[in-house]
Amino acid sequence: MSQTRQTHYTQPVWFPQASQLALLTNVTGSLNQLALYDVPSHQLRVVTHGEEQISGIHPSPSGDSMVYIASHNGHEKLQMYLYTISTKEHRALTNNPLAMHRGASWSPDGRYIVYSANSTHENEFHIFELDTLTHNIIPVIVEDGCWDSLGYSPSGRYIVVRKRKGFHNHDMYIWDRFSRILHPILVEETVHFECKMAYWSPDESVIYAISNWNVDLMRVIAVHLSSGYVHTVYEASHDVDQWAMTKDCTRALVCENINGAHTVHVLERQESGYMVTASKEMGGYVRSLSWSSDDQHVALSYDSPQYFTHIRIFDAQLNTIARIPQQEDKVFAPTAPQPQPFSFESFDGMTINGLSYTPQGSGPFPVIVHLHGGPEDQHRYQYSAWIHRLIEEGYAVVAPNIRGSIGFGKKFMASDDREKRFDAIADLNSLHAWIVKQTEYDEHRCVLSGGSYGAFLTLAGLVWQPALWQAGICRVGMYDLNHFFAHTAPWRKELRAVEYGHPDTDTELLRVL
């Protein structure tokens, strides 16, 4: 391969100074480390050099410190640390290697950090506040279930929280720090919906978020707290899965996921509501967005089939998106293949979309069917070293987003739950029928390949459709769902049971699958 090392820059977050970014990069090795990037001078300084993967960064309102979240001994029991820029000091904020800590955010006065952790019960996530002056940990929500914090209100009095009833099934609440009362905002007993990326209006009367509450597709909503009224701010023809809003709520960047590639829309508040004033097809996928404190720029984490993950800057005055020149030679993979979108009709009439990659030369080519994990994941317009290598070796790659994938609406995502898991396996049969019709593919040399849930599908395809597939490649796969539930983290067990079936009551279903 022409590219053997993937240098990337990701998760940029602005400091209050609006001239400096915190970000993650593996420029010094194989693991993500914390770095500071000065925008005017283009200077990058890596400030952690440990053997743990950094997965989250949260600058403080003061601009002189930040919380970062790192793995512990290489596993998912994430711990929180504080880095002070002026003194270059690192300090552990948590020291419980049996618990995972996640979702940190700062109070507006810079004193408290709210986060969730399964430190009380390993099968539940509760919400806590950490006082950075006294180092006291204050329980916020210790009710049953898995809870996440979505951040403080502008005054610091309220915290938006959500309760996970599944990985993509939430209820939304507000916690009043003064009265210590939990107020329901969007709560449904029977209807599944997702809600994430919440922003407060300056007067704390409205919460903006992206959600599929009462609809199939994710869109931007506004929840009016006094009345409970919910209205749509922006909806597209596809899922909206990334967005960021200015503090004064006058402008937002919204990412519409069109079959795995993002189109970015600029929303501006006008008398008649929020209107799209500019749009740009990105040709790739935006992983994260962060507005600067002066509301003039957005830092985007972005990748595409020929670019590793890197940082781009949106200029709100010019409506332009530019790369950082110093990253160009490290993140560009010019020989990487470009995908082509495809679709086929499955056995029950459902349309399945995907991306295909074809080597140069004349076929018919042997085919690797690349199955993503999740199952709530998606093949996107992103760089893949695995696909790059296969194409250079002369294999065609077909990457379907079979039922259960995200990016195509709530109904599609739920269409493989429980007994309907067999329908997802049947999609592979319909996919092979589509491959047979493509003259550039060799139908007699087709291999299934996947990791995690994708490996489960690989094994299922080999068992249920042995005449179609010549081999399978499995990476960290689930070969038995009862075994998976017996050995996965306790908190993950309850959330996954919604989709797969419960190990205590659905043992026969899990055995057959």
C-alpha positions in Angstrom: 0.0 0.0 0.0 1.1 3.5 -0.7 0.0 4.6 2.7 1.1 2.5 5.7 0.4 4.8 8.6 -2.8 6.7 9.3 -2.1 9.9 11.0 -5.3 11.6 12.1 -6.6 14.6 14.0 -10.0 14.5 15.5 -12.6 15.8 18.1 -11.6 19.5 17.9 -13.0 21.7 20.7 -12.5 25.5 20.9 -11.2 27.2 24.0 -13.0 30.4 25.2 -10.1 32.4 23.7 -11.5 31.4 20.2 -7.9 31.2 18.9 -6.9 27.8 20.3 -8.3 24.3 19.8 -8.0 21.2 21.9 -7.9 18.0 19.8 -6.9 14.4 19.7 -4.2 13.1 17.4 -2.0 10.0 17.0 0.8 12.0 15.3 3.3 10.8 18.0 2.4 7.2 17.9 -0.5 4.7 17.5 -2.8 6.0 20.2 -4.9 9.2 20.4 -3.2 11.8 22.6 -4.3 15.2 23.8 -2.9 18.2 21.8 -3.3 22.0 21.7 -3.5 23.7 18.4 -2.9 27.5 18.0 -5.0 28.6 15.0 -3.1 31.9 14.1 0.4 30.3 14.2 -0.6 26.8 13.1 1.4 25.4 16.0 0.5 21.9 17.4 1.7 20.8 20.9 1.0 17.3 22.1 0.6 17.4 25.9 0.0 13.7 26.8 2.5 10.9 26.0 1.1 8.0 27.9 0.2 4.4 26.9 -3.6 5.0 27.3 -6.0 6.0 24.5 -7.6 9.5 25.1 -11.2 9.5 24.0 -12.8 12.8 25.2 -11.7 16.4 25.8 -13.6 19.2 27.6 -12.0 22.7 28.0 -13.0 24.6 31.0 -14.8 28.0 30.9 -11.6 29.7 32.3 -9.6 28.5 29.3 -6.6 27.4 31.4 -7.5 23.8 32.0 -9.4 20.9 30.5 -10.8 17.5 31.4 -9.8 14.6 29.3 -11.0 11.0 29.5 -8.6 8.1 29.0 -8.7 4.3 29.0 -7.3 2.4 32.0 -4.8 -0.4 31.2 -6.2 -0.5 27.7 -9.8 -1.4 28.6 -13.1 0.6 28.7 -13.0 1.5 32.4 -12.4 5.1 31.4 -11.0 7.6 34.0 -11.1 11.4 34.1 -8.0 13.7 34.3 -7.5 17.4 34.6 -4.7 19.2 32.6 -3.7 22.7 33.5 -2.2 24.6 30.7 -0.2 27.3 32.6 1.5 24.7 34.9 1.5 21.8 32.5 0.2 19.7 35.4 -1.9 16.5 35.0 -4.1 15.4 37.9 -6.4 12.3 38.2 -10.0 13.3 39.0 -11.2 9.7 39.3 -9.4 6.6 40.6 -11.8 3.8 40.3 -10.5 1.2 37.8 -13.7 -0.9 38.2 -15.9 1.9 36.8 -16.4 3.7 33.5 -16.6 7.5 33.6 -18.1 9.4 30.6 -19.9 12.4 29.2 -18.1 15.2 31.2 -19.1 18.8 30.9 -18.3 22.0 32.9 -20.6 24.2 34.9 -20.6 27.8 33.5 -18.6 29.1 36.5 -15.9 26.5 35.9 -16.1 24.9 39.3 -18.2 21.7 38.8 -17.9 18.8 36.3 -21.0 16.7 35.7 -20.5 13.2 34.4 -22.0 9.7 34.5 -20.4 6.6 35.9 -21.2 3.0 36.8 -19.3 3.3 40.1 -22.4 2.6 42.3 -23.7 -0.4 40.4 -21.8 -2.0 37.5 -25.0 -2.5 35.5 -26.2 1.1 35.9 -24.9 4.6 35.0 -25.7 7.3 37.5 -24.9 11.0 37.3 -22.5 12.8 39.6 -21.0 16.3 40.0 -17.3 16.7 40.9 -16.4 19.9 42.8 -12.9 20.8 41.5 -12.2 23.0 44.5 -13.1 20.5 47.3 -12.7 17.3 45.2 -16.1 16.2 46.6 -18.3 14.0 44.5 -22.0 14.9 44.7 -24.6 12.3 43.6 -27.1 13.9 41.2 -29.2 11.0 39.9 -28.9 7.6 41.4 -32.2 6.1 40.2 -32.3 2.8 38.5 -31.1 2.7 34.9 -28.4 4.1 32.6 -28.3 7.9 32.7 -26.3 10.5 30.7 -25.7 14.1 31.2 -26.1 16.5 28.2 -24.8 19.6 29.9 -25.6 22.6 32.1 -28.0 25.5 31.4 -26.4 28.9 30.9 -27.0 29.9 34.5 -25.8 26.6 35.8 -29.0 25.9 37.7 -30.2 23.1 35.4 -28.7 20.0 33.8 -30.2 18.2 30.8 -30.2 14.5 31.4 -31.5 11.5 29.5 -32.3 7.9 30.6 -31.3 5.1 28.2 -33.9 2.4 27.8 -31.8 1.1 24.9 -28.9 2.3 22.9 -31.2 4.4 20.7 -34.2 4.7 23.0 -34.2 7.6 25.5 -36.3 9.7 27.9 -35.3 13.3 28.5 -35.4 15.2 31.8 -34.1 18.4 33.5 -32.4 18.2 36.9 -32.9 21.3 39.0 -29.7 21.7 41.1 -31.4 24.1 43.6 -34.5 22.1 44.4 -32.9 18.8 43.5 -36.1 17.8 41.5 -36.0 15.8 38.3 -38.5 17.2 35.8 -39.7 15.1 32.8 -39.4 16.8 29.4 -39.8 14.1 26.8 -40.9 10.8 28.3 -42.6 8.0 26.4 -43.6 4.6 27.9 -44.3 2.8 24.6 -42.8 4.9 21.8 -39.1 4.6 21.1 -37.2 7.8 20.3 -33.6 9.1 20.5 -32.5 12.5 21.7 -29.0 13.9 21.7 -26.8 17.0 21.3 -28.8 19.5 23.4 -28.4 23.3 23.4 -30.1 25.8 25.7 -31.6 29.1 24.6 -29.9 32.1 26.5 -33.0 32.6 28.6 -33.3 28.9 29.4 -36.9 28.7 28.0 -36.1 26.3 25.1 -33.9 23.3 24.6 -32.8 22.5 21.1 -31.7 19.0 20.2 -31.7 16.4 17.4 -34.4 13.7 17.9 -36.7 11.3 16.1 -39.5 11.9 18.7 -42.8 11.1 17.1 -41.2 10.8 13.6 -39.0 8.3 11.7 -36.0 10.5 10.8 -33.7 12.4 13.1 -34.3 16.2 12.9 -33.7 19.4 14.9 -36.4 20.1 17.4 -37.1 22.8 20.0 -38.7 21.9 23.3 -40.5 24.8 25.1 -40.1 24.1 28.7 -43.0 26.2 30.1 -45.6 24.6 27.9 -44.0 21.3 26.8 -44.6 22.2 23.2 -42.3 20.6 20.7 -41.8 21.9 17.2 -39.5 21.0 14.3 -36.7 23.6 13.7 -35.3 21.7 10.7 -36.0 18.4 9.0 -34.4 16.9 5.9 -35.1 14.0 3.6 -32.5 11.9 5.5 -31.4 11.6 9.1 -29.7 14.6 10.7 -27.0 13.0 12.9 -24.5 15.8 13.7 -25.1 19.5 14.5 -23.9 22.4 16.5 -25.5 25.7 17.6 -24.2 29.1 18.6 -24.7 30.3 22.2 -27.2 32.9 21.1 -29.1 30.3 19.0 -29.0 32.5 15.9 -27.1 30.1 13.7 -26.4 26.4 13.4 -24.5 23.9 11.3 -26.5 20.7 10.5 -25.2 17.5 8.9 -27.7 15.5 6.7 -26.6 11.9 6.3 -27.3 11.0 2.7 -26.4 7.3 2.3 -23.2 7.7 4.4 -22.0 11.1 3.1 -22.8 14.4 4.7 -24.3 17.5 3.3 -23.7 20.4 5.6 -26.5 23.1 5.9 -26.1 26.5 7.5 -29.2 27.5 9.4 -29.9 31.1 10.4 -32.7 32.4 12.5 -35.1 34.8 10.7 -38.5 36.2 11.5 -40.3 33.3 10.0 -38.0 30.7 11.7 -34.7 29.0 10.9 -33.9 29.0 7.2 -31.1 27.2 5.3 -28.8 30.0 3.9 -26.1 27.7 2.5 -25.4 24.0 1.8 -22.3 22.1 0.9 -21.9 18.4 -0.2 -18.9 17.3 1.8 -18.0 14.1 -0.1 -17.2 12.5 3.2 -18.4 12.3 6.8 -18.3 14.9 9.6 -17.6 13.3 13.0 -17.9 16.3 15.3 -18.6 20.0 15.3 -17.6 22.8 17.7 -18.4 26.6 17.4 -15.9 29.1 18.6 -16.9 31.3 21.5 -17.2 34.4 19.2 -19.5 32.4 16.9 -17.3 33.1 13.9 -15.9 29.6 13.2 -16.7 26.0 13.5 -14.1 23.3 13.8 -15.1 20.1 12.1 -13.6 16.6 12.4 -13.9 15.1 8.9 -12.8 12.2 6.8 -13.5 10.9 3.4 -12.5 7.9 1.2 -9.1 9.6 0.4 -8.6 11.6 3.6 -7.9 10.3 7.1 -9.7 12.0 9.9 -8.5 15.7 10.1 -9.7 19.1 11.1 -11.4 21.7 8.8 -12.5 25.2 9.8 -15.9 26.7 8.7 -15.8 30.5 8.4 -19.3 31.9 9.3 -18.6 35.2 7.5 -17.5 33.7 4.2 -19.5 30.4 4.4 -16.4 28.5 3.4 -14.8 25.3 4.8 -11.0 25.1 4.6 -8.4 22.5 5.5 -5.5 23.2 7.8 -2.5 23.2 5.4 0.0 21.6 7.9 -2.1 18.4 8.0 -2.3 17.9 4.2 0.7 15.7 3.6 -0.1 13.5 6.7 -3.8 12.8 6.0 -4.1 12.4 2.2 -4.4 9.0 0.7 -4.5 9.7 -3.1 -4.5 6.1 -4.2 -7.4 5.0 -2.0 -10.5 3.8 -3.9 -13.6 5.9 -4.3 -16.9 4.1 -3.4 -19.9 3.9 -5.6 -23.4 3.8 -4.1 -25.6 0.8 -4.9 -29.0 -0.6 -3.7 -30.9 -3.8 -4.0 -34.4 -5.0 -3.1 -34.4 -7.6 -0.4 -36.8 -10.6 -0.1 -39.6 -8.5 1.5 -39.3 -5.5 -0.8 -37.2 -3.5 1.6 -34.5 -1.4 -0.1 -30.9 -2.0 1.1 -28.3 0.6 0.3 -24.5 0.3 0.4 -21.2 1.2 -1.1 -19.1 -0.8 -3.5 -15.4 -0.6 -4.5 -14.0 -2.1 -7.7 -10.3 -2.7 -8.6 -8.8 -1.4 -11.8 -8.6 -3.9 -14.6 -11.0 -6.4 -16.1 -13.2 -8.7 -14.1 -14.9 -10.6 -13.0 -13.3 -10.0 -9.6 -13.6 -12.0 -6.4 -15.9 -10.3 -3.9 -15.4 -9.5 -0.2 -18.7 -8.6 1.4 -17.8 -6.2 4.2 -20.3 -6.3 7.0 -20.2 -3.5 9.6 -20.7 -4.0 13.4 -23.2 -2.5 15.7 -25.6 -3.4 14.4 -26.4 0.3 14.7 -23.6 1.5 12.5 -23.2 2.4 8.9 -20.8 2.1 6.0 -19.9 5.7 5.2 -17.7 7.8 2.8 -14.7 7.3 5.0 -11.2 6.0 4.6 -10.7 2.3 5.3 -7.2 0.8 5.3 -8.8 -2.7 5.1 -10.7 -1.8 2.0 -7.7 0.0 0.5 -5.6 -3.1 0.9 -8.2 -5.5 -0.5 -8.7 -3.3 -3.6 -4.9 -3.2 -4.2 -4.9 -7.0 -4.0 -7.5 -7.3 -6.7 -10.7 -7.9 -4.7 -13.9 -6.1 -5.2 -15.5 -4.9 -1.9 -19.3 -4.7 -1.4 -20.3 -3.0 1.8 -24.1 -3.2 2.5 -26.0 -1.3 5.1 -28.4 -4.2 5.8 -31.5 -3.7 8.0 -30.6 -2.6 11.5 -28.1 0.0 10.2 -28.3 3.6 11.3 -28.7 6.6 8.9 -32.0 5.4 7.3 -34.6 6.2 9.9 -35.9 4.6 13.1 -38.0 2.0 11.5 -35.1 0.7 9.4 -32.9 0.6 12.5 -35.5 -1.5 14.4 -36.2 -3.9 11.5 -33.7 -6.5 12.7 -34.7 -6.6 16.4 -35.3 -9.9 18.2 -36.9 -12.5 15.9 -36.4 -10.1 12.9 -32.7 -10.9 13.2 -33.4 -13.6 10.7 -34.5 -11.0 8.2 -31.1 -9.3 8.4 -29.5 -12.7 7.7 -31.9 -13.1 4.8 -30.7 -9.8 3.4 -27.4 -11.5 2.7 -29.2 -14.0 0.4 -30.8 -11.1 -1.5 -27.4 -9.4 -1.7 -25.8 -12.4 -3.3 -28.7 -12.4 -5.9 -27.7 -8.8 -6.7 -24.0 -9.8 -7.0 -24.9 -12.4 -9.5 -26.4 -9.8 -11.8 -23.2 -7.6 -11.7 -20.9 -8.6 -14.6 -17.8 -7.3 -12.9 -18.2 -9.7 -9.9 -17.5 -13.4 -9.8 -20.5 -15.0 -8.0 -18.5 -18.2 -7.4 -15.8 -16.4 -5.4 -17.7 -14.5 -2.7 -16.5 -14.2 0.9 -18.2 -12.7 3.9 -16.2 -10.5 6.3 -16.9 -8.6 9.4 -16.0 -7.6 13.0 -18.1 -7.8 16.2 -21.7 -7.9 15.0 -20.5 -8.1 11.4 -18.6 -11.2 12.4 -21.8 -12.6 13.8 -23.5 -12.0 10.5 -20.6 -13.6 8.7 -20.9 -16.8 10.7 -24.7 -16.7 10.3 -24.4 -16.4 6.5 -22.0 -19.4 6.4 -24.3 -21.5 8.5 -27.7 -20.6 6.9 -26.4 -20.0 3.3 -23.4 -22.3 2.8 -23.9 -22.6 -0.9 -23.5 -18.9 -1.5 -20.3 -18.1 0.4 -16.9 -19.7 -0.2 -15.4 -18.5 3.1 -15.7 -16.1 6.0 -13.4 -13.7 7.8 -14.4 -13.0 11.4 -12.8 -10.5 13.7 -13.7 -10.3 17.4 -17.0 -11.8 16.6 -20.0 -12.9 18.6 -20.4 -16.6 17.7 -23.2 -17.3 20.3 -25.5 -14.6 21.7 -26.1 -16.4 25.0 -22.3 -16.5 25.4 -22.1 -12.8 24.5 -24.6 -11.9 27.2 -22.8 -14.0 29.7 -19.5 -12.2 29.2 -20.3 -8.7 28.1 -20.3 -5.8 30.6 -23.4 -5.9 32.9 -24.5 -2.4 31.9 -24.4 -3.4 28.2 -26.5 -6.5 28.8 -29.8 -4.7 29.6 -29.4 -2.2 26.7 -28.6 -4.9 24.1 -31.4 -7.2 25.3 -33.9 -4.8 23.7 -32.5 -5.7 20.3 -31.3 -9.3 20.6 -33.7 -10.7 23.1 -33.2 -11.0 26.9 -30.9 -13.8 28.1 -33.2 -14.6 31.0 -36.4 -15.0 29.0 -35.4 -15.5 25.4 -32.7 -18.2 25.7 -34.2 -20.3 22.9 -34.3 -17.4 20.5 -30.7 -16.6 21.3 -29.7 -20.2 21.0 -31.2 -20.5 17.5 -29.7 -17.3 16.4 
